[in-house]
């Protein structure tokens, strides 16, 4: 999936769906979620299969803005998710959202570094949830992409910034072992990450990209060694 720098607010249907209300996805905020179509990763456990493989959406960014206008004073924030939202040029879209008075949370895999950097430098983001999919050695195996370097640059950029953000990993015990999680934690600690590290346990649904079910292996949480505050979701 390539970056669409020419994406039109009015004409290009790049949004798959809108969740009109959530109090779970943006810490301490009532928000709407904008789901962008397509992703450059095909993580085996991903339950947003239809969104990931969607070549087009059903909603334009302007239509999403029109909806958000009806939620001014009713919601606090907007979550940009997907798929991978930063595959698109979001500057004008985010500027218009900010003008309505909303704060913006971005869920991202961190691999569209230039687009992400531009949003950060323009102060268009208020909170970022960065997915640390796997340690470097397993990154391609888990994501079916070769974008660890771009992810790594995004993580370093966040660490050097003043923005509030979190790092999180989705755990399927047949795919990631305690040793893998410890490698991620060690890397975070060496980079100077001191915030909470969130581990999201695999959510079994009717469909996911690799059609996998509950883990056959048991994950030994006692084997996790960390100075970080870890929250299991």
N, C-alpha and C positions, 0 to 999 in steps of 0.2 A: 504494500500500500504506500503510495507516494504522498508527499506533502502537497496539498492543494492550495498554492498561494493565490490562485485566481478565484477562490470560492466567493460566490455572490451571496449576500445576505438575503436577497429577495428571490433568487431563482434556483439555487442549488439545494436540493433536499438531502442534507447531510445528517440530519437528526433522526434517529430511529424511533424514539419515543420520549415522552415527558412523564415523570412521576410528579404529580401535582403537589404532594405534601409528604414530608418525612421529618421525624424528629430524632432519627437514629444515625443518619449518614453524615451529619455535620455537627461536631461537638457544640453543645449549648446553643444551637440554632434551629429554628423552624425553617425548612428549606424545600425547594423543588429540585428535582434531579433532571438534567438534560443528558440524554443518552446519545452519544455520537456513534454513527455507523462505522464499522470496520476496525480492524486492528492489525498491526504488523507482527503480533505474536499469536500463537495458537497453543496456549498452555493446556496441557492434557485435562486438567481438572476444571477448566473454565465452564461455568454454567450459563454464560451469556453467548452461547453458541450461535444463535440466530443473529445477534448483533455483530459478533466478530466477523462472520462470513457475509454480512450484508454488503452488497456493492453500492447500494443507495439507501437513503432513508425515506421517510414519508412526510417530513416536516422541514421547512426552511428555517434558517436562523431568524429571519424576520418574523415568521409566524411564532417562533418561540419567544421573541421579544414582545410581541403583541400579547401573548399569554401572560408573560411576567408583568406587563403593565397592569393587568387586572389583579395582580397579587401585591402591589405596592401597599405597604402598611399592614399587610396580612402575614407576610413572610419576612424573615430576616436575611436569608441568604439563598444562594444558588450553587448547586453542585454540578460541576462539569465532569461527566464520566463517559463510559463507553463499554466496549470498544476502546479506542484511544483518541481522546479529544484533541490532543496536541498535534495530531496528524493534519489538522486544519489550521489555517490562519485565523486565530481567535481574537486578534487585537481589537478590531472595530466592534465585534460582538461583546467583548468584555467591557469595553469603554461605555457602551450603551447600557449594559447591566449596571455598571457602577453609577452611572448618572441617575438611575432610578433609585439609588440608595441601598442596593443590596451589597452584601459582602459575597466573595466568591471563594469556594473551595474547589480545588482541582484534584481528581483522582488520576494518577498517571503511572505509566511504566518507565517514564524518564528517558525514552530513547529518541525523541525528537528534540534534541538538545537546543538547536538554534531557535525554534519556535518557543520553547519553554523559557529560554534565557530572555527573549524579548518581552514576554509577559511579565517576568520577574522584574526586569529593569524598568518597565513602565509602571510598576507598582499596581498591576491589575489583579493580583492574587492576594488573598488574605490567609489562606490555609492550604497546605498541600499534603496529600497522602501519597507517598511514594512506595510503590510495590518493589520489594527486593525479592525477586522471584526464586533465586537459587544462588549458591556460591558460584564463583567464576567457572570452576571446573564442570559444573552441572548446568550452567545457564542455558546453553543451546539445547541440551537434552530436554529440559523442562519447558522452554519457551518456543522451541523450533525457530529461533532467530539467532543471529550472531551480533547482537547489539549490546553486549556487556559493556564495552568501552563507552558508548554513549550514555548508558545508564550510570556508569561510574562518574562521568563528568557531571551529570545532573545532581547526583548525590553530593559531590564536592561543592558544587555551586550553592546548593541549599545550606550546607554546613557553613559556608562563608557568608551567608545572607542573614538578615534579621527576621525573616519570615517565620511564622509559626508552622511547623510541619511535623509529620510522623512518618516513621518507616514501618512497614508491615509485610508479613510473609504469609502466604496461604500454605497450609500444611496438609499434605496427604502422606500418611506414614509409609506407603509403598513407594513414594517418589523421593521424599526427603527424610533422611535419618537424623538422629540426634547429633551425629558428627557433622552433618551438613549445616544444621542450625547453629552449632557452635562455631563453624567457620564464618557464617554470616555475622554472628555476634562479635567474634574476634576482629573481623574487618571493620565493623561499625565502631568498636572501641578504639582501634588503632587510628581511625580517621577523626576521632574526637566526638563522636555522637554520644550524647548523654541524656537524651530524651527517652520517653517510654518506647519500648519496642513491642509491637503488637503481633501476635501469632494467631492467625485466623484458621481454625480447623475446617477442613474440607466439608462443604455443604453438599450432601447427597441430594440430587434432583433427578427428575426423569431423564434428562439429557445433559451431557457435557461433551466436550470436544472429543475425548478419547473413549467415551462411553464406559468410564470406570465407576465402580461402586465403592462401598465402604472399604477402608483399608483392611487388608488381611493381616498385616503386621501391627503389633502393638507398639506405640511410641512411648519411650521411657522418658517422661518429663524430668525425672530426677537426674538424668544424665546431662541436662542443660546447665552449663556453667557460665555465669554472667554477673557482672557488676551493674548491669542495666536493670531498670525496672521493667519486667516483662508482664504483659497482660495477655491472657489467653481469651480469645473471643470464640 
